[in-house]
């Protein structure tokens, strides 16, 4: 499994830094976790956006999903796409409100909203507890406050996204928002490695890393935009 950090700025994009977005690859399958501001630009430095196989959104806050409107433009109006996006719609696994949320973000006014439906290029699938299988990945979702956390597993590797103790139990890597509980969750779950992400431009990343290390004594580091991490 290969994890690429497309963006890791929290709350909003920072200087030359996209908001939350992560590319996870295994056996030729490309899964993207979250799609915040600036992520589409970063994704294009790694692969053709038409080449991603599924998109999973942990929540519908702008810093986790707002570039989906730009992705809509790409999929609708690209003059020579590699396939027909209407025939091969992109799976978007997201909270149930996603279709309405993105229609409102995309429509320019109330009149257009009445007829806006992005299901011509996206196949929206509501998140629920329990595993789904996509390519080589078994993806298990569970509520984490107002968002969802995920456990992503292949036969050889495990990644957890979000500091959910059950989903993180024994994983090779925990990718989680920096903050007070994350070190304790990593320690309790017995994770192999901790990657801290979603750090706001006004926060001190080194202080947040030091805070996590007071509870978690294993390998811990800051996620960096463009960073690539082999897992398993």
C-alpha positions as semicolon CSV with decimal commas, in nm:
position;residue;x (nm);y (nm);z (nm)
1;X;0,000;0,000;0,000
2;X;0,128;0,347;-0,088
3;X;-0,005;0,659;0,085
4;X;0,059;0,997;-0,080
5;X;-0,023;1,318;0,107
6;X;-0,205;1,543;-0,141
7;X;-0,290;1,798;0,126
8;X;-0,275;1,815;0,505
9;X;-0,352;2,175;0,601
10;X;-0,629;2,202;0,860
11;X;-0,933;2,429;0,850
12;X;-0,826;2,592;0,521
13;X;-0,543;2,570;0,269
14;X;-0,216;2,729;0,377
15;X;0,067;2,889;0,177
16;X;0,143;2,639;-0,101
17;X;-0,049;2,379;0,100
18;X;-0,377;2,209;0,012
19;X;-0,638;2,111;0,266
20;X;-0,713;1,746;0,348
21;X;-0,661;1,490;0,072
22;X;-0,482;1,154;0,055
23;X;-0,415;0,912;-0,229
24;X;-0,401;0,544;-0,131
25;X;-0,283;0,293;-0,392
26;X;-0,249;-0,084;-0,406
27;X;-0,247;-0,333;-0,694
28;X;-0,322;-0,058;-0,947
29;X;-0,633;0,067;-0,762
30;X;-0,642;0,436;-0,666
31;X;-0,853;0,547;-0,371
32;X;-0,870;0,911;-0,259
33;X;-0,961;1,004;0,098
34;X;-1,110;1,353;0,128
35;X;-1,097;1,626;-0,136
36;X;-1,046;1,964;0,029
37;X;-0,939;2,296;-0,122
38;X;-0,638;2,257;-0,349
39;X;-0,645;1,877;-0,363
40;X;-0,740;1,853;-0,731
41;X;-0,431;2,054;-0,828
42;X;-0,210;1,834;-0,611
43;X;-0,368;1,515;-0,747
44;X;-0,281;1,620;-1,103
45;X;0,089;1,615;-1,012
46;X;0,054;1,244;-0,922
47;X;-0,191;1,098;-1,173
48;X;-0,469;1,178;-1,415
49;X;-0,778;1,256;-1,202
50;X;-0,978;1,034;-1,438
51;X;-0,761;0,745;-1,318
52;X;-0,891;0,743;-0,961
53;X;-1,126;0,453;-0,890
54;X;-1,316;0,576;-0,583
55;X;-1,343;0,878;-0,356
56;X;-1,423;0,856;0,015
57;X;-1,520;1,166;0,215
58;X;-1,497;1,165;0,593
59;X;-1,717;1,474;0,632
60;X;-1,875;1,759;0,439
61;X;-1,679;2,053;0,583
62;X;-1,516;2,257;0,303
63;X;-1,160;2,168;0,405
64;X;-1,245;1,801;0,346
65;X;-1,458;1,818;0,032
66;X;-1,480;2,154;-0,146
67;X;-1,273;2,058;-0,452
68;X;-1,543;1,815;-0,558
69;X;-1,706;2,108;-0,741
70;X;-1,386;2,154;-0,944
71;X;-1,377;1,780;-1,009
72;X;-1,733;1,811;-1,143
73;X;-1,615;2,066;-1,399
74;X;-1,332;1,837;-1,506
75;X;-1,558;1,535;-1,545
76;X;-1,835;1,725;-1,723
77;X;-1,643;1,955;-1,956
78;X;-1,309;1,796;-2,037
79;X;-1,296;1,796;-2,417
80;X;-1,114;1,464;-2,458
81;X;-1,156;1,246;-2,147
82;X;-1,006;0,895;-2,154
83;X;-1,355;0,747;-2,116
84;X;-1,714;0,868;-2,099
85;X;-1,759;0,998;-1,739
86;X;-2,136;0,948;-1,765
87;X;-2,086;0,583;-1,853
88;X;-1,821;0,533;-1,585
89;X;-1,934;0,750;-1,297
90;X;-1,693;0,799;-1,008
91;X;-1,800;0,631;-0,685
92;X;-1,823;0,886;-0,402
93;X;-1,870;0,728;-0,060
94;X;-1,978;1,010;0,168
95;X;-2,224;1,113;0,440
96;X;-2,586;1,082;0,322
97;X;-2,630;1,458;0,273
98;X;-2,357;1,469;0,007
99;X;-2,571;1,495;-0,311
100;X;-2,764;1,795;-0,175
101;X;-2,449;1,951;-0,026
102;X;-2,262;1,946;-0,354
103;X;-2,560;2,054;-0,562
104;X;-2,585;2,363;-0,344
105;X;-2,211;2,428;-0,371
106;X;-2,219;2,391;-0,750
107;X;-2,538;2,580;-0,841
108;X;-2,493;2,952;-0,902
109;X;-2,840;3,057;-0,785
110;X;-3,172;2,927;-0,656
111;X;-3,311;2,880;-1,006
112;X;-3,016;2,663;-1,112
113;X;-3,029;2,466;-0,785
114;X;-3,374;2,335;-0,877
115;X;-3,225;2,144;-1,171
116;X;-2,872;2,076;-1,041
117;X;-2,793;1,707;-1,003
118;X;-2,433;1,586;-1,010
119;X;-2,527;1,221;-1,043
120;X;-2,450;1,238;-1,416
121;X;-2,079;1,202;-1,332
122;X;-2,081;1,082;-0,969
123;X;-2,224;0,769;-0,812
124;X;-2,303;0,884;-0,458
125;X;-2,310;0,606;-0,197
126;X;-2,401;0,692;0,165
127;X;-2,153;0,586;0,430
128;X;-2,270;0,344;0,695
129;X;-2,101;0,132;0,957
130;X;-1,949;-0,187;0,827
131;X;-1,701;-0,289;0,558
132;X;-1,715;-0,232;0,184
133;X;-1,483;-0,393;-0,067
134;X;-1,329;-0,186;-0,345
135;X;-1,045;-0,333;-0,548
136;X;-0,784;-0,469;-0,306
137;X;-0,919;-0,258;-0,020
138;X;-1,159;-0,351;0,259
139;X;-1,284;-0,018;0,392
140;X;-1,458;-0,006;0,728
141;X;-1,631;0,317;0,829
142;X;-1,752;0,423;1,172
143;X;-1,880;0,753;1,315
144;X;-1,614;0,973;1,474
145;X;-1,789;1,270;1,630
146;X;-1,962;1,454;1,346
147;X;-1,741;1,282;1,088
148;X;-1,644;0,928;0,992
149;X;-1,324;0,741;1,057
150;X;-1,194;0,462;0,834
151;X;-0,989;0,146;0,850
152;X;-0,843;0,053;0,512
153;X;-0,692;-0,292;0,479
154;X;-0,531;-0,505;0,214
155;X;-0,392;-0,853;0,263
156;X;-0,057;-0,702;0,360
157;X;-0,120;-0,361;0,514
158;X;-0,358;-0,160;0,733
159;X;-0,419;0,214;0,754
160;X;-0,657;0,399;0,983
161;X;-0,777;0,751;0,904
162;X;-0,909;0,927;1,213
163;X;-0,843;0,865;1,580
164;X;-1,109;0,600;1,633
165;X;-0,975;0,345;1,888
166;X;-1,154;0,043;1,740
167;X;-1,068;0,119;1,378
168;X;-0,707;0,197;1,468
169;X;-0,647;-0,119;1,671
170;X;-0,317;-0,271;1,562
171;X;-0,289;-0,087;1,230
172;X;0,043;-0,030;1,059
173;X;-0,021;0,345;1,026
174;X;-0,265;0,582;1,193
175;X;-0,324;0,903;0,995
176;X;-0,508;1,136;1,228
177;X;-0,587;1,496;1,302
178;X;-0,337;1,656;1,539
179;X;-0,472;1,740;1,881
180;X;-0,491;1,634;2,240
181;X;-0,640;1,280;2,220
182;X;-0,448;1,146;1,921
183;X;-0,134;1,031;2,104
184;X;-0,337;0,851;2,367
185;X;-0,552;0,682;2,102
186;X;-0,241;0,570;1,912
187;X;-0,092;0,426;2,230
188;X;-0,413;0,251;2,334
189;X;-0,466;0,108;1,985
190;X;-0,109;-0,019;1,955
191;X;-0,049;0,134;1,614
192;X;0,281;0,083;1,436
193;X;0,331;0,444;1,328
194;X;0,150;0,777;1,377
195;X;0,116;1,045;1,108
196;X;-0,023;1,378;1,228
197;X;-0,225;1,577;0,976
198;X;-0,487;1,854;0,951
199;X;-0,271;2,121;1,116
200;X;-0,401;2,476;1,072
201;X;-0,162;2,736;0,927
202;X;-0,166;2,927;1,256
203;X;-0,077;2,625;1,473
204;X;0,274;2,516;1,574
205;X;0,326;2,172;1,415
206;X;0,630;2,089;1,626
207;X;0,436;2,161;1,947
208;X;0,153;1,936;1,831
209;X;0,398;1,657;1,749
210;X;0,564;1,693;2,089
211;X;0,221;1,676;2,254
212;X;0,138;1,351;2,073
213;X;0,471;1,202;2,173
214;X;0,400;1,252;2,542
215;X;0,141;0,973;2,514
216;X;0,265;0,769;2,218
217;X;0,623;0,642;2,233
218;X;0,630;0,475;1,892
219;X;0,735;0,637;1,562
220;X;0,546;0,961;1,506
221;X;0,589;1,230;1,243
222;X;0,413;1,517;1,071
223;X;0,237;1,457;0,742
224;X;0,392;1,672;0,470
225;X;0,232;1,766;0,140
226;X;0,376;1,545;-0,132
227;X;0,506;1,293;0,121
228;X;0,485;0,926;0,018
229;X;0,465;0,646;0,271
230;X;0,498;0,274;0,202
231;X;0,273;0,072;0,433
232;X;0,312;-0,299;0,488
